[in-house]
């Protein structure tokens, strides 16, 4: 897993890092570890469990998109 850190164009703006992973990363990285390194829990009204649930769901969709359509059924 690698992060491409690009300098923001403006002084005060949102900065979106590009995270690069290999397909094998899905077998070696847990959702908890990834979530922690990407900022983790925020106190925006949702509980830790709710935020982790949505993160895990989005991460599963990401892995499915990475390996290709119907590949999860084959596996």
N, C-alpha and C positions, 0 to 999 in steps of 0.2 A: 504494500500500500504506500503510495507516495502522494504528496500534496504539491501542486504547482502553485507557487505563491507569486502572484502578479501584483505589481504596484498599482494602487487605485489611481484613477485619472484625476479625481477631485480630492480635496483635503477631507471633507466630511461626507462620506457616502458609504453605503453598504458595500462590503467586500465579500465576494463569493469566490472561495477557493475551489479549484478543480482537484478532485481526488481521483487518482488513477489506481485501479486494482486489476489483478489478473483473475481469470475465472476461478482458479484454485483457491482464491481468498475466501470463498464462501465456506470452504471446509475447515479453514484455520482461524477465522475471525468470528467472534461472537457478537451478537447485537449489543450487549452491555459494553464491550470494549470499544466498539466503533462509536457508539453513542457518547461515551465518556470523552473520547478524543475529539469529537465534533461539537462539544459544548455541553452535552448532557442536559440534566434537568433544569427547567426554568420555572420560576414561581409566577406563572401566568393564570393561576386559578385551577388548572387541572392537577390531579394527583400524580405522583411519580409513576404509579402503575399504569395510569391512563396514557401518559406520555410515552412510556416504554412500549405499551401495546401498539400505539400508532406508529412508533418508530420501527418496531419489528415488522409490522405489516408492510410499511413502505420499503423496508430493506428486502423483504421477501419478493416484492414486486420488482425491485431493482435487480436482484439475482436472476429472476425469471427473464427479465428483458435482456440481461447480459448473455445468458446461455442460448437464447433463441426460443421461438414459438414451439410449443408442444414438447420441448425437451424435458420439462419436468414430468410429463406423463410417461415418457420413455424411461426416465430414471426410476 
